[in-house]
Amino acid sequence: SRAPCNYRLLSLISQQVYYLENRLHLIQTIGSAKDQFRFCLDPLAEYLAALYVVEIYSNHDQKWRSQFFRKTDDLVKTGKQDAIKGFLLAVRECYLTQIENAKDSDFVPQRLSKLTGVTTTVNPLPSSV
């Protein structure tokens, strides 16, 4: 009975490491055995900022439209969309995982997808560890 529990735990940890490295790009596995990791600071900063933005604007579409998207539209008009793409993807991911009952079809994720040209769906990890 002990071995299956350890196997499930290792499987969950492996899924979480994969998610953090390949989906969010927050960590990078290193070492010849890939048994160590390091944090990638730019994506980490983008995700922390994205969490803050989602906390501020929550699910209030009008606030997103009049404040957040007004600023991002200005940056896109000046050709800076590549510079903010990682941040916008982080905002999309945070919105979909932090806002209760959020869906890909909501205004905010749709608008962010249009701005970034990316239409991925979120498959969050199970919340129980």
N, C-alpha and C positions, 0 to 999 in steps of 0.2 A: 504494500500500500504506500510505502514511503517513496519508492522510485517513481511511480506515476505522478505524484505530487511534485517532485523535483523536476520531472520532465515538463510538466505544465508550466511551472515557474520559469524554467529556462526558455521554453517556447514563447512565453509572454515577454520576457526580457528581450529575446531576439527580435520579436515583432516591434517592440518599442524602440530599440536601437535602430532597426531598419527605418522606421517611421521618422525618427529624429535625424537620421543621416540622409536618407534618400528622398523624403517627402518635404521636410522642413529645412533641411540643410543646416541644422543647428550644431551638429557635431560631425567630426570626421574620424573614422577609425584609422589607427596608425599602428606601426610595428609590423614585423614580418608575419606574425601570427594573427594580426588584426585583433589583438587582445587589449589594446589601449585606445583611448579616444581623446580628442581635444575639441574645445568649443570653437566655433567659427563666430567671431565677434560681430561682423557686419550683419549677418542674418539674425543673430540673437538680438542685437539692438533694434533691428526692424520689427521683430516679433514683440519685443517689449513695448515699443512705440505703438504698434498695431493694437495690442491689448488695451493700451491707454485710450486710443481713439475709439475703439469699440465700446469701452466703458463710458466715455463721454457722450457719444451719439446714440448708443444703444440701438433700439429698433425704431427710432424716430426719423422716418424717411425725409421729412421736411428739413430737419437739421442737417442730414447728410447732403441734401440737395443744395441748401442755401449756404452752407459753410464748407464742408469737406470737398464736395465735388466742384464747387466754384474754384477753390484753390488748385485742385488737381487739373482741372480743365485749363487753367492759366499756364501751368507747367507743361502740359501736353502741347498747347499752342506755341510755346517757345522751344519746342523740340527736345524737351527734357524727360520724355516718357521712359526712355531706357534707364535713366538715373533713378527713377522712382518705382520701376517695375517690381523689384523685390519687395519693397515696402507695400505696394498695392496688393500683391499676392498674399502677403502676410495679413493684411487687413481683411481680405476675403476669407482666408482660412480661419482667422480669429472670429470673424462675424458668424461664420457657419458653425463654429464649435462653441461659442460663448453665448449667443442669443438663443433663447429658448424657442423651439419650434422653427428655427431658421431653415430655409430651403434654398436650393440653387436658383429657383425661379423668383426669389424675392428681388426687389429693386436693387438693393445694395450689391449683392453678389453678381447680378446681371450687369450692372454698370461697371463694376470692377473687371469683370471678364471682358467687356468691350474695350476698356482702356488698356488692358494688358494683352489682349489677344489670346488669352488662355481660358479654356472652358473645362477645367478638371473638376471632378466631384470629390468631395471629402469623404474619406472612410476612416473616421476616428477610431482609435483603439478602444477596447473595452475599458471602462472606467475602474473596474475592480482589479486590484493587484494583490 
